[in-house]
Amino acid sequence: MNEQRQKAVDVLEKLSEVEGVYGACLLSRDGLPVLMHWPHPADVDTLAAMGAALMGAAETSLMEFGDRRVETVLIVSEGLRLVILGVDEELLMLAAMDRSLPIETFDQSLQVCLARLSEILTGG
């Protein structure tokens, strides 16, 4: 694994170490897993495909309002929050957390993770 990819995996791993976070992954906008740290049992291929589809559906829906720029897709279930964020024009980040984790704590961790991933991916 090259140094840039390892740094990105390290960022995902750090996010996944937050108590209540099930895992995080980078995926292509066409639904393929690119990098991941997902210690919780899950089919990451399915998560990646559905995450990209959800982001695409959100973007298409917003076009009806004249806006295509989706920042975050948030899915909330009884016990889980699934978050999909745009990293750049090619990549998305998907992360899952227990719903008992305060959303503010998780949002702050996500923003730090996104900033670091953007820095790594642009060669910074």
Buried (B, 14 or more C-beta within 10 A) or exposed (E): EEEEBEBBBEBBBBBBEBEBBBBBBBBEBEBEBBBBBBEEEBEBEEBBBBBBEBBBEBBEEEEEEEEEEBEEBEEEEEEEBBBBBBBEEEBBBBBBBBEEBEBEBBEEBBEEBBEBBEEBBEEE
